[in-house]
Amino acid sequence: MQISFNKASLTGNEIDYILDAVNSGHISGDGNYSKKCQKLLCEVLGTSSALLTTSCTDALEMAAILLNITPGDEVLFPSYTFVSTVNAFVLMGAVPVFVDIRRDTLNIDEKLISEKITARTKAIVVVHYAGVSCEMDTILEIAKQRGIHVVEDNAHGLFGKYKGKYLGTFGCLATQSFHETKNFTCGEGGALLINDQSLIERAEIIRDKGTNRSKFYRGQVDKYTWVDVGSSYLPSDILSAFLLAQLENSAAIQMIRNEIWDYYFKALYDWSQSEGVTLPFVPTHCDQAFHMFYLILPSEALRDKLILFLKEAGIYAVFHYLPLHLSPMGVRFGGMSGDCPVTEDISSRIIRLPFYNGITKTDLAYITDMVKKFTCS
């Protein structure tokens, strides 16, 4: 048996929608399916505007431009995140300031944020790891007191909630990912959610090569021209067609992923208790997005042994982020060992189990049976 870590799956209408997009004669950006996806996201989440992008990375770059990040500005990030979260702001000249994570949710530790803020701090970028919310009340209060922007990297958390409110609707801006590893995918794709209405018009300009073409299409100007910085962040309507089929079936997809997560948790709970392994933690005031299932082993050596043990059984399980403050680029910005001790510890001991919409109960039974054969003693 061979079980991959991730595998994309169809919900039913993807191919029909793609053919319809092709037959419509419009397969470039901002076509019919792009607009349908954006409308759906706005209506469900209650955000002011949603703009599809070619990736979450591009959405993050747009956020950095919109916030007028300039060389020397400091931006706070968790060290435990994907490189795009930070790189998008560094491209604009930002100096990244890394904050350690909590041991329970693996999210940015809100208790450590204030001490990292200086007169040069321009923004706080939070990451809802595994689709479990950061402590947004505390973070927003800190940001409000200091006059700092909050951006949510919500790549893992679409349709997750914090105290009953959707993730992606707390910061002035939020980003989504529709990469093939995410709950809803079009292969490569993303979105920028705009919760500050004053940023919408400029976001449209930045997304469309710095032009006011959106106004032209709406009949608000008789011609369009170059009015600001920008780039080509619009996804093809073929990608948007695929994505719409996925988003329309979000409830069914989330139900499947909920069942997968629950299966792992129940099947591995007793084993984890006897072997000293930590399972994911979800606070009661958070509704998670069921993006992944991970284990935290007692040591790095045992983590690596389990990965190899599962690989030999035909199961592809993987580790996750390496601490960004200890990466070559992180060190260039002054990162040193010991700066984020929880990040350094968790990163060395975490393993993610296969998790995708099409995984079967037979696969899950085999995976959990093999994990339970592994002993940490």
N, C-alpha and C positions, 0 to 999 in steps of 0.2 A: 504493500500500500504506500502511495506517495500523496502527502497532503501539503499543499503549498501554504505559505503564510497568508497570501491574499489572492483573490481571484474575482475579477469583475463579473457581474451577471446582469442579465436583461430583466426588465419588469413587464415587457409585453409590447409597448408601442414605440420603442426606440427606432427601429428600422422604418416603420411606417412614417414617423415624423421626419426622419432624415430624407426619405424619398419625397415627401411633400415639400420640404424646404428646397430641395434641388429642383423640383418641378415648378416651384414658384418663381424661379429665376433669380432669387436673392439668397446667396449663401455667404455673403460677407458679413461684417459686423452690424449690430443694431437692426437685425431683421425681425420678422414676426415672432420667431421663437425666443429670441433674446428678450423681447418686450414682454412676452407671456411669462417667462421665468422671473423677470424683475417684478412684474405685477403680483405674481403669486407670493414671492418673498415679502414684499411690502404688506400685502393683505394679511398674511399669516403672522408675521412677526410684529407688525405695527410700526415698522421703521419708516422714516420720512422718504427715503429713496434707497434703491438697490441698483447698483450698476454691475453687470457681469463683466468679468475680465478674463484674460487668457490664463491666469493662475492666481493663487493667493499671494504669491510673491509680488505680482504686478499690483494687486490691490494694496499691499503694504507700501510699495513704492509710491503709489498715488497718495496714500495717507501722509507719508513723509513730506511730499511736495505740498499738499494741502495745508499742513501745519507750519509751512515756511521754515522747515529745519535748515539751519545754516551752519557752516563750519564752526566748531567749538561748542555748539549746543549739546547739552548732556541729555541722554534719554535712558530711563531705567528699564531693564529687562530682567526676566529670570534667566539665569545661566543655563537652566535645563529647558532648552527649546531647540527648534530647528533653526538652522543658520539664516534662513530667509527673514525671520522675525527681526533680526538685528541688522542684517546686511542691507535691507531696504533703507534704513535710516543712516547707516554708515556711508552709503553712496551719496547722501546729501551733505556729508561732512560731520555727522553727529559723532559724539564720543559716547560709546556704550558704557553704562554703569551697571554692573551685574549684581543682582540681588539673589540671595539663597532661597530655597524652596522649603515648604512645610513637609514634615515627614509623613503626614497622613494622606493628603490629597496630591502631593507633589506639585502643587501650585506655588506661585510666588508667595513668600511669607510676608503678609501685610504688616506684621509687627516690625519688620526690618526696613520698610520703605522710607520712613521719615528721616532716619539717620543718613540715608544716601542722597537726600535732596540738598542741592546747593542753589546759589543764585543763578547758576547757568542751566538748571534743569528745565527742560521744555516739555517733556511728556513722560508718561508712564505707560508702557506697553505690557499688558497682562496676557497670559496664555491660559486658556481653560483646558488644562491637561486631561486627556482621555475623555473630554466632554463633561468634566465635573467643574462647576463654577469656582472661580476665585472668590474671596470674601469681598464682594463688590461694595457693600455699604461702607466698610472701613476705608477701602481704597478711594472711593469717590469723595469721601469726606476729607481725606488727606489732600487730594488733588484740588478740591474746592478751596480749602484754607490757604493753599500755596499758589493758586492760580495756574495750575498745571493741567494740560490736556491728558485724557485717558483714551487709549486705543485698545480695543480688544482683538487679539489674534484668536479668532474663534474657529480655526481650521478643524478642530476636533469636535466642536460642540453645537452644530446646527440643530435646533429644536430642543436643546437642553434648556433648563431653567434655573434661575436663582430666586428663591422666595416667590415663585409663581410667575416670574417675568422672564421672557426669552433672553438667552445669551445673545450677545451681538447688539443689544438695544440699550446698553448702559453707557458706554463711552461715546464721545462725539463721533467717532468712527469705529467700524469693526470690519474685519476681513473674514471671508469664508474660503474654503478650499473644496474643489470638486475633482481632486486628483483621484486616480484609480484606487488608492488605498482608503478613500473616505466612504462614509455611509452612502452618499449620493455622488455619482460621478459622471463625467463625460470624458474621462481619460486624463485630460489636463484642462483645468478651468478654475475660476474663482469668482468672488464678488466683493465689492466694497459696499458696506451698509453705511448710510449717512444719517445720523440722528440729529445733527445740527443743520437746520434748513439753510443757514447762511452759507454753507459749504457746497450746496448742491450744484449751483450754476458753474462754479469754478471746477468742480469735479468732472462735470460733463466735458468741459473744455480740455482739461488735462488728459482725460481718457481718449480724446479724439485728436491727438497730435497737436494740441495747443490751439485748436481752431474752434470757432463758434458755430460749427456745422449743425449742431443740434438745434440751435435757434433758427438756422436757415430751413431745416426740414420742418420745423413747426410753423414756418411762415412769419417769424418774428423779425427777420432781417431779409433783405432782398439778395444778399450774397454773403458768403462766409469768407473769413480770412484768418490769418495767424494773429492771435491776441494774447497768448501766454505760453509758458513752457508746457511741455507735454510729451506724450509718446503714443505709440499705437497699442492700446491696451484692450481693444475690442475683440471678442472671440468670434469665430465664424458661426453663422447661424446653424451649420451642421452640428457643431458641438452643442449649441443651445437646444437644438431639437432633441438630441439624445438626453440632455439634462432634464428637459421638461418632463419627459416620460418618467424619469426617476423621481422628480419632485412631486409629481401628481400622485405617486404611490408611496409618499413618505410615511404615512401611517402604517401601512403594511410592512414596509422595510423596517421601521423602528420596532414593530412588534416582533419581527423575526430576530432582530439583534438583541432585543430584551430577553427573548427566550434563550439565545446563545449564551449571553452573559450570565443569566440565572443558572443555566446548566453547569457552566464552569464553576461558578461559586459554590453551588450545592454539592457537586461531585468532588470538589477538591478541598472543601472546608475541613473535614476531619483530618485528612492527610496533612494539610498546612499546619494545623494545630500541633500535631505530633512531631512534625519535622522542623518546626521553627520558621516556617515560610509565611510571609505577609501577603495577604490578598488585597485587592483594591478596596479603598474606603470611600463611601459616599455619604456626606453629611445629610441629616434628615431634611434640611431646608433646601437641598439641591435635587433637581430631577436631572439625572445624567443623560447623555446622548447615546450611550452604549457604543462608543467608538472602538474600544479595545478591551482586552483582558490581559492583565499582567500578573507576574509573580515576583516577589522580591526574596531572593535566596539569602541564606545566612552569610555567605561569603562570595567573593568574585570567583574563586576557584570552583565552588559548587555550581555557580551560575553557568560557567563555561562547560563544566562537565555535563550539566543537564541539557544544554544546547546540543552538545555532541551526542549524548545518549538518545535524544529525540531524533536527531538527524539520521543516526544509524537505524532508527525504527521507521524511517521514511516520513518524518514530521519536520517541517521547516519552521522552527521557532527562532526568534531573533532578539537581540538586545535593542536598546533605543539610544537616545541622544547621549553624546559625549559632552562633558562640561565645556561650554563655549569660552569661559574665562581661561581655560587651560589649552585651548586650541592655539595654533600658531598666530592667528590674527588676534585672538583674545590676549595673548601674552604681549603682543605689540601695543595693546592698549593698557598694559600694566597688570594683567591678570597673573595671579600667583597661586600656587598650591596652598590650600587652607582658607582661601577667600570665601568660598561657598562650601563648607564642609558637608552639609546634607546632600547637596547636588553631587559632590564627588563620591560620596558613599553610595547613594541610591543608584547612580549611573553605573557603578561597577557591579551591581547585584541584581539588576532588573532583567526580566525576560518576558517577551510578549508571545502569547500563544496564537495560533492561526485563528483569524476572525474575519469572516466575510459572509455576505448575504446568502450565498449558495451552499454553505457548509452543511453537511447532513448530520442527523443524529448518530448515524453509524460512525462518521468521522469523529464527532465529539466524544463518543463512547471510547473509541480507540485511543484518542489523544489523552483523555483523562485516565484511562487504564494504564497507559504507558507512563504518564507522569507519576502516578501512585506507586509504580514499581521502583521509582528512584528514591533512594534514601540519602539523607543528609548526615547520617552518623558516620 
